[in-house]
Amino acid sequence: MRLRLPAERPTEPPTGYKIAHPVLSQDGTRAGFTGVSLGGALPYGVVAEAACVYGLRHRAPHRRCDCGFHCVHDRQAAEALLCTAEHRAAVLLEVSVLGVYIRFERGFRYARQRVRVMTLGACACGAGAAALGEAGWGRPGWRALVPCCGECQRGRPSLSPAGFARLAGAGLRVVAGGGSAPAGPAAARGMGVPELVAEAALLQARLDVFQAQLARLGERGERGGGGAAAG
């Protein structure tokens, strides 16, 4: 007897979560993703169909193979993968599981997908990401990108989140994730009125302390100079 898995007919595509590296084509006209494990050598677009990474002619996902797209059910489980050293520069993807899929305890292995949302992590310096900069590695015909802040993107090719979404197409939405507020002029461009007021108050407090220190140094200088003249 052959074991038959129960068939599901959902009214809408299931939602899953995964991590990947954003990539830009060599000519700069297309944007996509590359996986972090088995399928990392095969970049894919926002809407894509899986193929067997071993070059076999069966359709993915095959029960006797581990081909196909992979994702997990729980967003937090996917975010936990971003804590490892080799995945710190990856992004979080929210996907719609399309076509044939095999359900597992923690996720799906499936034939087609649509990437709906890409969430950027923090820059390597810890500040919030403002752009996608060239990572320094890639795949044949594709350059890998990493989230970077306004300061760290200087001096290297970069792409804005809106620019990446436009090149990727198919309604992809790109949002910024964690990270502390970037410093400097880039921060002011991304702040609202309450944040700017708080920043101004902090700068004023620092200026008051600095002026008080200068006043004390001036008083010491005057006392020292007066004593020398009297002698």
C-alpha positions as a Markdown table, in Angstrom:
| # | Residue | x | y | z |
|---|---|---|---|---|
| 1 | Met | 0.0 | 0.0 | 0.0 |
| 2 | Arg | 1.2 | 3.5 | -0.8 |
| 3 | Leu | 0.9 | 6.1 | 1.9 |
| 4 | Arg | -1.3 | 8.9 | 0.8 |
| 5 | Leu | -1.0 | 12.2 | 2.5 |
| 6 | Pro | -4.3 | 14.1 | 3.4 |
| 7 | Ala | -5.3 | 16.6 | 0.7 |
| 8 | Glu | -6.0 | 20.2 | 1.7 |
| 9 | Arg | -8.0 | 22.7 | -0.3 |
| 10 | Pro | -7.6 | 26.0 | 1.5 |
| 11 | Thr | -9.9 | 28.9 | 0.5 |
| 12 | Glu | -6.8 | 31.2 | 0.4 |
| 13 | Pro | -3.1 | 30.5 | 0.1 |
| 14 | Pro | -1.4 | 29.7 | 3.4 |
| 15 | Thr | 1.1 | 32.3 | 4.7 |
| 16 | Gly | 4.7 | 31.4 | 5.6 |
| 17 | Tyr | 7.9 | 33.0 | 6.7 |
| 18 | Lys | 11.5 | 32.5 | 5.6 |
| 19 | Ile | 14.8 | 34.4 | 5.4 |
| 20 | Ala | 16.8 | 35.2 | 2.3 |
| 21 | His | 19.4 | 37.5 | 0.9 |
| 22 | Pro | 18.2 | 40.3 | -1.5 |
| 23 | Val | 20.0 | 40.4 | -4.8 |
| 24 | Leu | 20.3 | 42.8 | -7.7 |
| 25 | Ser | 21.0 | 41.7 | -11.3 |
| 26 | Gln | 24.3 | 42.5 | -12.9 |
| 27 | Asp | 22.7 | 45.1 | -15.2 |
| 28 | Gly | 20.7 | 46.6 | -12.4 |
| 29 | Thr | 17.3 | 46.1 | -14.0 |
| 30 | Arg | 16.0 | 43.2 | -11.8 |
| 31 | Ala | 15.8 | 42.5 | -8.1 |
| 32 | Gly | 15.2 | 39.2 | -6.3 |
| 33 | Phe | 16.3 | 36.9 | -3.6 |
| 34 | Thr | 18.6 | 34.0 | -3.0 |
| 35 | Gly | 18.2 | 31.4 | -0.3 |
| 36 | Val | 20.4 | 30.8 | 2.7 |
| 37 | Ser | 20.7 | 27.0 | 2.4 |
| 38 | Leu | 20.0 | 24.3 | -0.2 |
| 39 | Gly | 18.6 | 26.6 | -2.9 |
| 40 | Gly | 21.1 | 29.4 | -2.4 |
| 41 | Ala | 22.6 | 28.9 | -5.9 |
| 42 | Leu | 19.3 | 29.6 | -7.7 |
| 43 | Pro | 18.1 | 33.3 | -7.3 |
| 44 | Tyr | 14.3 | 33.8 | -7.6 |
| 45 | Gly | 11.9 | 36.6 | -8.1 |
| 46 | Val | 8.9 | 37.8 | -6.2 |
| 47 | Val | 6.7 | 35.3 | -7.9 |
| 48 | Ala | 8.6 | 32.1 | -8.7 |
| 49 | Glu | 8.2 | 28.4 | -9.3 |
| 50 | Ala | 10.6 | 25.9 | -7.6 |
| 51 | Ala | 12.8 | 23.5 | -9.5 |
| 52 | Cys | 14.8 | 20.5 | -8.3 |
| 53 | Val | 18.2 | 21.8 | -7.2 |
| 54 | Tyr | 19.7 | 18.4 | -8.0 |
| 55 | Gly | 18.7 | 18.7 | -11.7 |
| 56 | Leu | 16.2 | 15.9 | -11.6 |
| 57 | Arg | 13.2 | 16.1 | -13.9 |
| 58 | His | 10.5 | 15.6 | -11.4 |
| 59 | Arg | 8.2 | 18.4 | -10.3 |
| 60 | Ala | 8.9 | 20.1 | -7.0 |
| 61 | Pro | 8.1 | 19.3 | -4.2 |
| 62 | His | 8.7 | 15.6 | -4.7 |
| 63 | Arg | 8.0 | 13.3 | -1.7 |
| 64 | Arg | 11.3 | 11.4 | -2.2 |
| 65 | Cys | 13.4 | 14.5 | -2.6 |
| 66 | Asp | 13.9 | 17.7 | -0.5 |
| 67 | Cys | 13.5 | 20.1 | -3.4 |
| 68 | Gly | 11.0 | 22.9 | -3.4 |
| 69 | Phe | 10.7 | 26.2 | -1.6 |
| 70 | His | 10.7 | 26.0 | 2.2 |
| 71 | Cys | 9.2 | 28.2 | 4.9 |
| 72 | Val | 8.0 | 28.0 | 8.5 |
| 73 | His | 4.5 | 28.7 | 9.9 |
| 74 | Asp | 5.6 | 31.0 | 12.7 |
| 75 | Arg | 7.2 | 34.4 | 12.1 |
| 76 | Gln | 9.2 | 34.2 | 15.3 |
| 77 | Ala | 10.8 | 31.0 | 14.2 |
| 78 | Ala | 12.0 | 32.6 | 11.0 |
| 79 | Glu | 13.3 | 35.7 | 13.0 |
| 80 | Ala | 15.2 | 33.4 | 15.3 |
| 81 | Leu | 17.3 | 32.3 | 12.3 |
| 82 | Leu | 18.5 | 35.8 | 11.9 |
| 83 | Cys | 20.3 | 35.6 | 15.2 |
| 84 | Thr | 23.0 | 33.2 | 13.8 |
| 85 | Ala | 26.3 | 34.8 | 12.6 |
| 86 | Glu | 26.0 | 33.6 | 9.0 |
| 87 | His | 22.4 | 34.9 | 8.7 |
| 88 | Arg | 22.7 | 38.4 | 10.3 |
| 89 | Ala | 22.7 | 40.2 | 7.0 |
| 90 | Ala | 19.6 | 38.3 | 5.7 |
| 91 | Val | 16.1 | 39.7 | 5.5 |
| 92 | Leu | 12.8 | 38.3 | 6.6 |
| 93 | Leu | 10.2 | 37.4 | 3.9 |
| 94 | Glu | 6.5 | 36.9 | 4.3 |
| 95 | Val | 5.2 | 34.6 | 1.5 |
| 96 | Ser | 2.1 | 33.2 | 0.1 |
| 97 | Val | 2.4 | 29.4 | -0.4 |
| 98 | Leu | 1.0 | 28.6 | -3.9 |
| 99 | Gly | 0.5 | 25.4 | -5.8 |
| 100 | Val | 1.2 | 21.9 | -4.4 |
| 101 | Tyr | 2.6 | 21.9 | -0.9 |
| 102 | Ile | 3.6 | 19.4 | 1.7 |
| 103 | Arg | 2.8 | 20.4 | 5.3 |
| 104 | Phe | 5.2 | 19.6 | 8.1 |
| 105 | Glu | 5.1 | 20.2 | 11.8 |
| 106 | Arg | 7.0 | 23.5 | 11.5 |
| 107 | Gly | 6.3 | 24.7 | 7.9 |
| 108 | Phe | 5.8 | 23.9 | 4.3 |
| 109 | Arg | 7.7 | 22.6 | 1.3 |
| 110 | Tyr | 6.0 | 23.8 | -1.8 |
| 111 | Ala | 5.9 | 24.4 | -5.6 |
| 112 | Arg | 5.3 | 28.1 | -6.0 |
| 113 | Gln | 5.4 | 31.3 | -3.9 |
| 114 | Arg | 4.7 | 35.0 | -3.9 |
| 115 | Val | 6.8 | 37.2 | -1.7 |
| 116 | Arg | 4.5 | 39.8 | -0.2 |
| 117 | Val | 6.6 | 41.6 | 2.3 |
| 118 | Met | 10.4 | 42.0 | 2.8 |
| 119 | Thr | 11.4 | 43.2 | 6.3 |
| 120 | Leu | 14.9 | 44.8 | 6.6 |
| 121 | Gly | 17.0 | 44.2 | 9.7 |
| 122 | Ala | 19.4 | 46.6 | 11.2 |
| 123 | Cys | 22.6 | 47.8 | 9.6 |
| 124 | Ala | 25.8 | 46.1 | 10.7 |
| 125 | Cys | 26.6 | 49.1 | 12.9 |
| 126 | Gly | 23.3 | 48.7 | 14.8 |
| 127 | Ala | 21.5 | 51.7 | 13.3 |
| 128 | Gly | 18.2 | 51.3 | 11.4 |
| 129 | Ala | 18.4 | 50.4 | 7.7 |
| 130 | Ala | 17.8 | 53.2 | 5.2 |
| 131 | Ala | 19.0 | 51.4 | 2.1 |
| 132 | Leu | 20.3 | 48.2 | 0.6 |
| 133 | Gly | 24.1 | 48.3 | 0.0 |
| 134 | Glu | 26.3 | 46.0 | -2.0 |
| 135 | Ala | 27.4 | 43.1 | 0.3 |
| 136 | Gly | 30.7 | 42.3 | -1.5 |
| 137 | Trp | 29.6 | 38.9 | -2.7 |
| 138 | Gly | 27.0 | 37.4 | -5.0 |
| 139 | Arg | 26.0 | 34.7 | -7.5 |
| 140 | Pro | 26.8 | 34.5 | -11.2 |
| 141 | Gly | 24.9 | 37.5 | -12.7 |
| 142 | Trp | 23.6 | 38.7 | -9.3 |
| 143 | Arg | 25.0 | 41.0 | -6.6 |
| 144 | Ala | 24.0 | 40.4 | -3.0 |
| 145 | Leu | 22.7 | 43.3 | -1.0 |
| 146 | Val | 22.6 | 44.0 | 2.8 |
| 147 | Pro | 20.6 | 46.5 | 4.9 |
| 148 | Cys | 22.7 | 49.6 | 5.7 |
| 149 | Cys | 22.1 | 52.9 | 7.3 |
| 150 | Gly | 22.6 | 56.3 | 5.7 |
| 151 | Glu | 26.1 | 56.7 | 7.0 |
| 152 | Cys | 27.4 | 53.2 | 6.1 |
| 153 | Gln | 26.0 | 53.3 | 2.6 |
| 154 | Arg | 28.4 | 56.1 | 1.6 |
| 155 | Gly | 31.1 | 55.0 | -0.7 |
| 156 | Arg | 29.4 | 51.9 | -2.0 |
| 157 | Pro | 26.6 | 51.2 | -4.5 |
| 158 | Ser | 23.3 | 51.1 | -2.9 |
| 159 | Leu | 19.6 | 50.9 | -3.6 |
| 160 | Ser | 16.7 | 52.5 | -1.7 |
| 161 | Pro | 13.9 | 50.2 | -0.3 |
| 162 | Ala | 11.5 | 51.8 | -2.7 |
| 163 | Gly | 13.8 | 51.2 | -5.6 |
| 164 | Phe | 14.3 | 47.6 | -4.7 |
| 165 | Ala | 10.5 | 47.1 | -4.5 |
| 166 | Arg | 10.1 | 48.8 | -7.9 |
| 167 | Leu | 12.6 | 46.5 | -9.6 |
| 168 | Ala | 11.3 | 43.4 | -7.9 |
| 169 | Gly | 7.7 | 44.2 | -9.0 |
| 170 | Ala | 4.6 | 42.1 | -8.4 |
| 171 | Gly | 3.4 | 44.4 | -5.5 |
| 172 | Leu | 6.3 | 43.6 | -3.2 |
| 173 | Arg | 6.3 | 45.7 | 0.0 |
| 174 | Val | 9.5 | 46.6 | 1.7 |
| 175 | Val | 9.5 | 47.7 | 5.4 |
| 176 | Ala | 12.2 | 48.6 | 7.9 |
| 177 | Gly | 12.6 | 46.3 | 10.9 |
| 178 | Gly | 14.7 | 46.7 | 14.1 |
| 179 | Gly | 17.7 | 48.8 | 14.9 |
| 180 | Ser | 18.4 | 52.0 | 16.8 |
| 181 | Ala | 17.7 | 55.3 | 15.2 |
| 182 | Pro | 20.5 | 56.4 | 12.8 |
| 183 | Ala | 22.6 | 59.3 | 13.8 |
| 184 | Gly | 23.4 | 62.5 | 11.9 |
| 185 | Pro | 21.6 | 64.2 | 9.0 |
| 186 | Ala | 20.2 | 60.8 | 7.8 |
| 187 | Ala | 18.3 | 60.5 | 11.2 |
| 188 | Ala | 16.8 | 64.0 | 10.9 |
| 189 | Arg | 15.3 | 63.1 | 7.5 |
| 190 | Gly | 13.6 | 60.0 | 9.0 |
| 191 | Met | 12.4 | 61.6 | 12.3 |
| 192 | Gly | 9.0 | 63.0 | 13.1 |
| 193 | Val | 8.2 | 66.2 | 15.1 |
| 194 | Pro | 8.3 | 64.4 | 18.5 |
| 195 | Glu | 11.6 | 62.8 | 17.8 |
| 196 | Leu | 13.1 | 66.0 | 16.6 |
| 197 | Val | 12.0 | 67.9 | 19.7 |
| 198 | Ala | 13.5 | 65.2 | 21.9 |
| 199 | Glu | 16.7 | 65.3 | 20.0 |
| 200 | Ala | 16.9 | 69.1 | 20.2 |
| 201 | Ala | 16.3 | 69.0 | 24.0 |
| 202 | Leu | 19.1 | 66.5 | 24.3 |
| 203 | Leu | 21.5 | 68.6 | 22.2 |
| 204 | Gln | 20.6 | 71.7 | 24.3 |
| 205 | Ala | 21.3 | 69.8 | 27.5 |
| 206 | Arg | 24.7 | 68.7 | 26.2 |
| 207 | Leu | 25.4 | 72.3 | 25.1 |
| 208 | Asp | 24.5 | 73.7 | 28.6 |
| 209 | Val | 27.0 | 71.2 | 30.2 |
| 210 | Phe | 29.7 | 72.1 | 27.7 |
| 211 | Gln | 29.2 | 75.9 | 28.3 |
| 212 | Ala | 29.4 | 75.3 | 32.1 |
| 213 | Gln | 32.6 | 73.4 | 31.7 |
| 214 | Leu | 34.0 | 76.3 | 29.6 |
| 215 | Ala | 33.0 | 78.8 | 32.2 |
| 216 | Arg | 34.8 | 76.9 | 35.0 |
| 217 | Leu | 37.9 | 76.6 | 32.9 |
| 218 | Gly | 37.8 | 80.4 | 32.2 |
| 219 | Glu | 37.5 | 81.1 | 35.9 |
| 220 | Arg | 40.5 | 79.0 | 36.7 |
| 221 | Gly | 42.5 | 80.7 | 33.9 |
| 222 | Glu | 41.7 | 84.2 | 35.3 |
| 223 | Arg | 42.7 | 83.2 | 38.8 |
| 224 | Gly | 46.0 | 81.8 | 37.6 |
| 225 | Gly | 46.7 | 84.8 | 35.4 |
| 226 | Gly | 45.9 | 87.3 | 38.2 |
| 227 | Gly | 48.4 | 85.6 | 40.6 |
| 228 | Ala | 51.2 | 85.7 | 38.1 |
| 229 | Ala | 50.7 | 89.5 | 37.5 |
| 230 | Ala | 50.7 | 90.2 | 41.2 |
| 231 | Gly | 54.0 | 88.4 | 41.7 |
